[in-house]
């Protein structure tokens, strides 16, 4: 079993994969765009400190995007994983970015609920649990919902470690194919996160969770775990589109392409996650549809962005 890490020990001096450089540049671009909001906003000293962190991280990412393999495993691992490792920090700071815009934060839930009524003739997030108040169904859907946090990292990690065969194609060795598949996945996930986060800042939506508990939702240990996670780590205003669904749909499509056995499991969990997001009252159904559409769109456009951003570094 040859991992991507082991493959880095080779003395080749070729440029890093285009998708790897593109993921770093996309994340750096998001960080740089956030600096003016943090400096000019109402965050005070905390905003200024975060703007300095943004600048430093952007410099690191851009430097890594231009790197060449020199046999340093630590630098290679950092370059490969930093766009995904930054996700919790970028999510945590979203309220600070929202508050930096002029005027008070305006949540757009009335517009989303109007769309919901027009599409579904009701409010699924407030009605599904009462329609099907089955404890086993509730716990299963909540388990699918909470699986999101692991599914951000597990499929890429399996590719990175060389677990699960990714066959060579057209004379390309399996190790090179795994590296390509890993970097394609990281690029798509980075795009999902930065686009969702940018939408959250410009168009904040609280979500049905802030309107009250859905009537009839069964309580249980898994639901309790989900609520505890959201209570401690959720960013208000980050409902539309569902970043959970956007990420998991992109992850499922890419895993089906690169890791079919893993992809089938991810697809099943994606379906349960989308249903659980509505059943548990965490997202409007419109949030889920928008997130799924965004995930599909990103998988389609990521290769074009890879060619544009990655090729610039390859020619440097």
N, C-alpha and C positions, 0 to 999 in steps of 0.2 A: 504494500500500500504506500504509494508515493504521494506525499502531500505537496501543496503549493509551497509551503515553507521549505521543504527539502529541495524543491526545484530551484529555490533562490540561490543555493550554494554554487550553482554553475557560474563560470566566469564570464558569461555573455555580457556584452555591453550594449545590447539593444535597448531602445526606448521602452518604457513601461507600456502595458496595454492601453489602448486609447480610451476604453471605458473606465479604467482606473484614473487616468488623468482627468477625464470629464467629470467623474463623481467628485473629485477634490475641487475642481474649479466651480462646479455648481454650488457646492456647500460654501466655498469661500465667497462667491458672489452674494449669496443670501446674507452671510455675516457682514459683508461690507455695506449692503443696503440697509441693514439694521442700525448701523452706527449713528446716522443723523437722527433717527427717532430716539435713540437712547440718550444722545447728547442734548437735544433740544426739547425732549419731553419732560414729564413731571417726575421722573424717577430720582432726581436729586443725586446725591453721592453714589447711590447704588447704580443709577443709570450710567453715570460716568465710569464707574468701575467696570460695568458690563460692556460698555463701549470699548474700553481698553482690552478686555478679554476678547471681544469680537475681532479687533484689529490684530491681536497677536495670533489668534487661531487662524485667521485668514492668511497671514503671512506664512504660517507653518504649512497650511494646506497648499498654497501656491508653490512653495518651495518643494514640497513633496511631489506636486504635479509635474515638476521639471526634473525630477531626480532620474538618475540612471542606476541600475543595480550595481552595487559595489561590494556585495557579499555581506552586508550588515543585515542580519535577520531582524533585529529590533526595529530598525528604520523601515524595513519592508513591511513588517506586521503593522506598524503604526500607519504607514501610508495606505495599506489595504483597508484597515478597519476604522480609521478616524471619522469618516463621514457618518458611520452608524453609531459610533460611540458618543458622538456629540448630540444625538437625538434627544436624550432626556433633558439635557441642559437647554436646548433650543425650545423644547416644549414648556419647560418650567418658566421661562422668561416671557412667554406670550402675553400675559396680562400687562407686563411692563411696557411692551411694545404697543398694545392696544391703547393704553392710557396716554401714550405719547402723542397720539393724534389730536388735533385741535378739538376742543369741546369735550363734554362728558362722553363716556363710552355709550354708544347707542347699539343695543342688541336688536337684531332683525327677526326675532321669533315671530312677530305678527305676520310678516310676509311669508315666512316658511310655513306657518300653520295654514295660511290661506292657500298656498300651493297644495298642502296636504289635503285640505278639504276638497279642492278641485279635482285632485287625482283619485282619492280614495273614498270620498264622501264620508269622511270621518277622521278620527285621530288614532291610527293603529297603535301608536306608542302608549296611549292611555286606555286602549280597549282590548288589545290582544290577550293580556294576562287574565283579565276578567272573563274573556270568552273561553279560554282554555286554562283554568286554574289548577293544573296538574303538577304536583311537586316534582315528580321525576322529570317531566318535560322542562320545567323551570330550571332545575339543577343542571340538566344536560346542556341547555342553551346558554346558561351562565358559564358553564365550564368551557364551552366553545368560545365565548366572548373573552374570557380571561386568558385563553391560550394565545391570544394575539401577542402578548409580551414575549413569549418564548419564540413564537414563529417569526419575529423580526430577525432573529439571530441564528436559529437552528439550521434552516436549510443552507444559508451561506456558510455556516461553520462546517457542515458535512462536506460541502464542496471543497472548502479550504483544507480540511484534513484528509481528503481523498477517500472518504467513506461513501460507498455506493459507486458503482461503476459508471463512469462517463466515457463512452467509447471514443477512440480516435476516429476522425472522419476525414476522408480525402488526404490521407497521409499525415494528418496532424496527430501527434502523440496524445495519449489520454491525459497526461499531466498538463500539457498546454491547453487541452480542451477544458479541463477543470478550471484552470486559471481564467480562461476566457469567460466561462459560465459564471464563475464567482464575481468577476468584475462587472459583467452585464447585470447581474442581480443587484450589486451594490449601487450601481448607477441608477437603476430604475427605482430602488427604494429611496435613495437620496432625493430624486426628483419628486417622488410622492410626498415626502416629508416637507421639502422646502415649498412646494406649491400649495399644499394644504395649510402650512403655517402662514404663508403670505396671504391666503384667502381669509384665514381666521383674523388676522390683524386688520385687513381692509373691510371685512364683512362679518363681524362677530355675531354668533348665534349661541345662546345659552344651551338650548336643548331641552327636551321635556323633563329631564331629571329635576330641573329647577322649578317646574310647575307643580310638583308634588308626586308622591308615589303612585304608580298606576294602580287603579282599583282592582283588588283581587289577586295581586301578584303573590305567589306562595313564597314564604320565607324558608331559608335553608342555609347550611354552612357555606355552600359555594356562592350563593348570592351575597351572604354576609362578607365573604372574602372580597368579592368584586366591589361592594359598596365601601369597604375599608380602603381598598386601593384608590378608588376614585376620590374618596374624602380627603386622602392625604396627598394625592398626586395629580388631581385633575385641574386643568386650567379652564376657568370660566370663559365662555365665548368660543370654544373650540369644537363646535358641533357640526357645522356645515362647511364642506362635505365631510363625511366620516373618514378621518384619516385611518382609523382601524380598518375600514372596508377597503379603502384605496390601496393600502399597503398589502393587505392579505390577498386581494385579487391579483395585484401585480406579482406577488410572491408565488401564488398558485400557478399562474400562467407561465412564469419563468421556470418554476420547478417541474411542471409538466413537460417543458421543452428540454430541460437539462438533467432532471432527476425524476423520471416518470413515476417510480414507486413512491418517492417522497411527495411528488406533486399530487398524486391521487389523495393522499391523506390531507394535504394542505387544502385541496379543493373541498373536501367534505367539511373540514373545520371552517373554511371560509363561508360556506352556506349556513352552517350553524351559527357562526359569529354574526352574520348579517341579520339573521332572524332573532338572535339573542339581543342584539343591540336595540331592536324595536320592542321585543317582548319585555325586556327588563326596564324599558322606559329611559334608556340612555341616549337614544337618537330618534329623531323623526324618521319615518320611512323615506322621506325625500332625501335626508342626509345619506342614507344607505345607498339609494339609487345613484346619487351624485358621486359618492365615493367609488362605487363600482365602475361607473363610466370613466372616472378619472384614472383609475387603475388600469383599465383596458387601454385608454388613450396613451398613457405613459409608456406602456410596453410597446405600443406601435411606433411612437415617435422617438424613443430613447436611442435606437440605432442611428437615426439621422443626427441627433445632437452629439452622439459619440463621435461621429465622423467629423463634425465641424469643430468641436472643442478639442478632441484628442489629437487630431491631425496637426494642429498648431504646435502642440508640444513635441510631437514626433519630429517635426521639421527643425525644432530649435537646436 
